[in-house]
C-alpha cells in the first residue's frame, strides 16, 4: 500500500463551488482509505484549458498517472466520477491501459462509474428517492436531469428512469442529450395534472450545465422551458456527489478497484 495512490477522475468544472464539493468528496475518500495519497484528474480538455487560463494547473488522466509514477508510486486505483459507462469512461479506460502498457505505472485498476450494472441502477434509484426535496408536497413532480449521450451507454439512463418511476410515479428522468428529452416528459406530467416540478441534477457537481442549462435565466434552460410550458419550477442546486448515497456508490466502486489492486 505504501507505493500505491488513488486517482479521482471527474469531467471537471471551473466553478469554485464545484471545487469545494469535490474537496469534500476527497475527504470522504481519504477517510475510507487512510494512508493512500489522493490525486485528481479532469477529463474535459476545455475545462483544463479554462482553468489554465486562470493560472490553475490540472491534469488529464494520462498526465496525472505519469505524475503519480514520477512520484515513485508503483500502482494506482483510478476512480471515475462519471455517471454512465459512456465515451468519456471508455477514453479513461484506454488511458489507464496505455499507461500500464507503456510502463508509466506498474499496475493500475479502474473503478466503475455510477451506473455500471443493474445493482447500481437500483442503489442509485434508492439513493435519489431517499434524498428527494423534503419540502415537496403531494402531487408535485421531481424531474432528474442527467447529461445524456448518443453513446450506447445512455441505456443506463433508461433503466434508471424506469427504476425511479417504479418507486415514485411522479419522479421522472430526462437528459440534455440522448433520447430522454424534456418535452415528452412535460407532456406526461401534464396528463398527471402536475402544477409544480422540482428540478434536480444528476451531475457530479453544480457546474455550468446545472447553472446554465438546467437553472439558467436563458430561454433554452430547462427551468425556462418548464415555466414556459405552464409549470412552476423549483431547481435544486445540489450535485450528485453531495448525495451521501450516491457518493457511497462511487466509493464502493473505488473499494473494488483498491481490492483488485492489492490482490
BELMOMO-V152937 format. One record per residue. N is the residue number from 1. RES is the residue in one small letter. SS is DSSP state (h for helix, s for strand, l for the rest). OMEGA is omega in radians with two decimals (999 if undefined). Layout:
n->N res->RES ss->SS omega->OMEGA
n->N res->RES ss->SS omega->OMEGA
This chain:
n->1 res->x ss->l omega->-3.06
n->2 res->x ss->l omega->3.13
n->3 res->x ss->l omega->-3.08
n->4 res->x ss->s omega->-3.14
n->5 res->x ss->s omega->3.04
n->6 res->x ss->s omega->3.05
n->7 res->x ss->s omega->3.06
n->8 res->x ss->s omega->-3.06
n->9 res->x ss->s omega->3.11
n->10 res->x ss->s omega->3.03
n->11 res->x ss->l omega->3.10
n->12 res->x ss->l omega->3.10
n->13 res->x ss->l omega->3.05
n->14 res->x ss->l omega->-3.12
n->15 res->x ss->l omega->-3.14
n->16 res->x ss->h omega->3.13
n->17 res->x ss->h omega->3.14
n->18 res->x ss->h omega->-3.14
n->19 res->x ss->h omega->3.10
n->20 res->x ss->h omega->3.13
n->21 res->x ss->h omega->3.09
n->22 res->x ss->h omega->3.11
n->23 res->x ss->h omega->3.08
n->24 res->x ss->h omega->3.11
n->25 res->x ss->h omega->3.11
n->26 res->x ss->h omega->3.11
n->27 res->x ss->h omega->3.10
n->28 res->x ss->h omega->3.14
n->29 res->x ss->h omega->3.14
n->30 res->x ss->h omega->3.10
n->31 res->x ss->h omega->-3.13
n->32 res->x ss->h omega->-3.08
n->33 res->x ss->l omega->-3.09
n->34 res->x ss->l omega->3.11
n->35 res->x ss->l omega->3.12
n->36 res->x ss->l omega->3.07
n->37 res->x ss->s omega->-3.12
n->38 res->x ss->s omega->3.09
n->39 res->x ss->s omega->-3.11
n->40 res->x ss->s omega->2.96
n->41 res->x ss->s omega->3.02
n->42 res->x ss->s omega->-3.08
n->43 res->x ss->l omega->-3.12
n->44 res->x ss->l omega->3.09
n->45 res->x ss->h omega->3.13
n->46 res->x ss->h omega->3.11
n->47 res->x ss->h omega->3.14
n->48 res->x ss->h omega->3.11
n->49 res->x ss->h omega->-3.14
n->50 res->x ss->h omega->3.13
n->51 res->x ss->h omega->3.09
n->52 res->x ss->h omega->3.10
n->53 res->x ss->h omega->3.09
n->54 res->x ss->l omega->-3.14
n->55 res->x ss->l omega->-3.13
n->56 res->x ss->l omega->-3.09
n->57 res->x ss->l omega->3.04
n->58 res->x ss->l omega->-3.06
n->59 res->x ss->l omega->2.86
n->60 res->x ss->l omega->3.11
n->61 res->x ss->h omega->-3.12
n->62 res->x ss->h omega->-3.11
n->63 res->x ss->h omega->3.13
n->64 res->x ss->h omega->3.11
n->65 res->x ss->h omega->3.10
n->66 res->x ss->h omega->3.13
n->67 res->x ss->h omega->3.10
n->68 res->x ss->h omega->3.08
n->69 res->x ss->h omega->3.12
n->70 res->x ss->h omega->3.09
n->71 res->x ss->l omega->3.06
n->72 res->x ss->l omega->2.93
n->73 res->x ss->l omega->-3.09
n->74 res->x ss->l omega->-3.09
n->75 res->x ss->s omega->3.13
n->76 res->x ss->s omega->2.99
n->77 res->x ss->s omega->-3.11
n->78 res->x ss->s omega->3.12
n->79 res->x ss->s omega->3.07
n->80 res->x ss->s omega->2.97
n->81 res->x ss->l omega->3.05
n->82 res->x ss->l omega->-3.09
n->83 res->x ss->l omega->-3.07
n->84 res->x ss->s omega->3.03
n->85 res->x ss->l omega->-3.13
n->86 res->x ss->l omega->-3.07
n->87 res->x ss->h omega->-3.12
n->88 res->x ss->h omega->3.10
n->89 res->x ss->h omega->3.10
n->90 res->x ss->h omega->3.09
n->91 res->x ss->h omega->3.11
n->92 res->x ss->h omega->3.12
n->93 res->x ss->h omega->3.12
n->94 res->x ss->h omega->3.14
n->95 res->x ss->h omega->3.13
n->96 res->x ss->h omega->3.14
n->97 res->x ss->h omega->-3.13
n->98 res->x ss->h omega->3.13
n->99 res->x ss->h omega->3.11
n->100 res->x ss->h omega->-3.12
n->101 res->x ss->h omega->-3.11
n->102 res->x ss->l omega->3.11
n->103 res->x ss->l omega->3.11
n->104 res->x ss->l omega->3.09
n->105 res->x ss->l omega->-3.06
n->106 res->x ss->l omega->-3.10
n->107 res->x ss->s omega->3.12
n->108 res->x ss->s omega->3.03
n->109 res->x ss->s omega->-3.08
n->110 res->x ss->s omega->3.08
n->111 res->x ss->s omega->-3.05
n->112 res->x ss->l omega->3.02
n->113 res->x ss->l omega->-3.02
n->114 res->x ss->l omega->-3.03
n->115 res->x ss->s omega->-3.05
n->116 res->x ss->l omega->-3.07
n->117 res->x ss->l omega->-3.09
n->118 res->x ss->h omega->3.08
n->119 res->x ss->h omega->3.09
n->120 res->x ss->h omega->3.14
n->121 res->x ss->h omega->-3.14
n->122 res->x ss->h omega->-3.13
n->123 res->x ss->h omega->3.11
n->124 res->x ss->h omega->3.10
n->125 res->x ss->h omega->3.13
n->126 res->x ss->h omega->-3.12
n->127 res->x ss->h omega->3.12
n->128 res->x ss->h omega->-3.13
n->129 res->x ss->h omega->-3.14
n->130 res->x ss->h omega->-3.05
n->131 res->x ss->l omega->3.04
n->132 res->x ss->l omega->-3.12
n->133 res->x ss->l omega->-3.10
n->134 res->x ss->l omega->-3.13
n->135 res->x ss->l omega->-3.11
n->136 res->x ss->l omega->3.12
n->137 res->x ss->l omega->3.12
n->138 res->x ss->l omega->3.12
n->139 res->x ss->l omega->3.09
n->140 res->x ss->l omega->-3.10
n->141 res->x ss->s omega->3.01
n->142 res->x ss->s omega->3.11
n->143 res->x ss->s omega->3.12
n->144 res->x ss->s omega->-3.13
n->145 res->x ss->s omega->3.02
n->146 res->x ss->s omega->3.13
n->147 res->x ss->l omega->-3.13
n->148 res->x ss->l omega->-3.10
n->149 res->x ss->l omega->3.03
n->150 res->x ss->l omega->3.01
n->151 res->x ss->l omega->-3.11
n->152 res->x ss->h omega->3.08
n->153 res->x ss->h omega->3.12
n->154 res->x ss->h omega->-3.14
n->155 res->x ss->h omega->3.10
n->156 res->x ss->h omega->3.09
n->157 res->x ss->h omega->3.11
n->158 res->x ss->h omega->-3.13
n->159 res->x ss->h omega->3.11
n->160 res->x ss->h omega->3.12
n->161 res->x ss->h omega->3.13
n->162 res->x ss->h omega->-3.13
n->163 res->x ss->h omega->3.14
n->164 res->x ss->h omega->-3.10
n->165 res->x ss->h omega->3.06
n->166 res->x ss->h omega->-3.11
n->167 res->x ss->h omega->3.14
n->168 res->x ss->l omega->-3.05
n->169 res->x ss->l omega->-3.13
n->170 res->x ss->l omega->3.00
n->171 res->x ss->s omega->-3.11
n->172 res->x ss->s omega->3.12
n->173 res->x ss->s omega->3.04
n->174 res->x ss->s omega->-3.12
n->175 res->x ss->s omega->3.10
n->176 res->x ss->l omega->3.08
n->177 res->x ss->l omega->-3.13
n->178 res->x ss->l omega->-2.97
n->179 res->x ss->l omega->-3.11
n->180 res->x ss->l omega->-3.03
n->181 res->x ss->l omega->-2.96
n->182 res->x ss->h omega->-2.95
n->183 res->x ss->h omega->3.09
n->184 res->x ss->h omega->3.10
n->185 res->x ss->h omega->3.12
n->186 res->x ss->h omega->3.10
n->187 res->x ss->h omega->3.12
n->188 res->x ss->h omega->-3.12
n->189 res->x ss->h omega->3.07
n->190 res->x ss->h omega->3.10
n->191 res->x ss->h omega->3.12
n->192 res->x ss->l omega->3.12
n->193 res->x ss->l omega->3.10
n->194 res->x ss->l omega->3.09
n->195 res->x ss->l omega->-3.06
n->196 res->x ss->s omega->3.11
n->197 res->x ss->s omega->2.98
n->198 res->x ss->s omega->-3.05
n->199 res->x ss->s omega->-3.02
n->200 res->x ss->s omega->-3.13
n->201 res->x ss->s omega->2.96
n->202 res->x ss->l omega->3.07
n->203 res->x ss->l omega->-2.98
n->204 res->x ss->l omega->-3.09
n->205 res->x ss->l omega->3.09
n->206 res->x ss->l omega->3.10
n->207 res->x ss->l omega->-3.06
n->208 res->x ss->h omega->-3.13
n->209 res->x ss->h omega->-3.13
n->210 res->x ss->h omega->-3.06
n->211 res->x ss->h omega->-3.09
n->212 res->x ss->h omega->-2.99
n->213 res->x ss->h omega->3.12
n->214 res->x ss->h omega->-2.94
n->215 res->x ss->l omega->-3.07
n->216 res->x ss->l omega->-3.13
n->217 res->x ss->l omega->-3.12
n->218 res->x ss->l omega->-3.06
n->219 res->x ss->l omega->-3.09
n->220 res->x ss->l omega->3.13
n->221 res->x ss->l omega->3.11
n->222 res->x ss->h omega->3.13
n->223 res->x ss->h omega->-3.12
n->224 res->x ss->h omega->-3.13
n->225 res->x ss->h omega->3.09
n->226 res->x ss->h omega->3.14
n->227 res->x ss->h omega->3.10
n->228 res->x ss->h omega->3.11
n->229 res->x ss->l omega->3.05
n->230 res->x ss->l omega->3.12
n->231 res->x ss->l omega->2.88
n->232 res->x ss->s omega->-3.06
n->233 res->x ss->s omega->3.12
n->234 res->x ss->s omega->3.12
n->235 res->x ss->s omega->3.03
n->236 res->x ss->s omega->-3.06
n->237 res->x ss->l omega->-3.10
n->238 res->x ss->l omega->-3.11
n->239 res->x ss->l omega->-3.09
n->240 res->x ss->h omega->3.14
n->241 res->x ss->h omega->-3.14
n->242 res->x ss->h omega->3.04
n->243 res->x ss->l omega->-3.04
n->244 res->x ss->h omega->-3.12
n->245 res->x ss->h omega->3.12
n->246 res->x ss->h omega->3.09
n->247 res->x ss->h omega->3.14
n->248 res->x ss->h omega->3.12
n->249 res->x ss->h omega->3.09
n->250 res->x ss->h omega->-3.13
n->251 res->x ss->h omega->3.05
n->252 res->x ss->h omega->3.09
n->253 res->x ss->h omega->3.08
n->254 res->x ss->h omega->3.10
n->255 res->x ss->h omega->3.09
n->256 res->x ss->h omega->3.14
n->257 res->x ss->h omega->3.12
n->258 res->x ss->h omega->3.13
n->259 res->x ss->h omega->3.11
n->260 res->x ss->h omega->-3.12
n->261 res->x ss->h omega->-3.06
n->262 res->x ss->h omega->-3.08
n->263 res->x ss->l omega->999
